[in-house]
Amino acid sequence: MGKGDKKTKRGKINRGTFGVRRPRIKKKTPVETKINVGSKAEPK
């Protein structure tokens, strides 16, 4: 189990692939987009 092993994290890093052992890091969405800073509250 090392660089040549497809199933290990080190093997995934070596091959440049992703999977269960090495998931892709998701980009966090900015807080401003969630709460809509620039937009006004719409009247009902």
C-alpha positions, 0 to 999 in steps of 0.5 A, a space after each residue: 500500500 503506497 503510491 501505486 495503490 489506487 485505493 489509498 489516499 497517497 495513491 490518489 494524490 500520486 495519480 491525481 484522482 479523487 474518490 472516497 479516500 480523497 474527496 474534492 474540497 468544495 469551495 465555500 460560498 460567501 456569506 454575502 451571497 447567502 444573505 443578499 447584502 445588496 438587495 432590499 427586502 421585498 414588500 409583501 
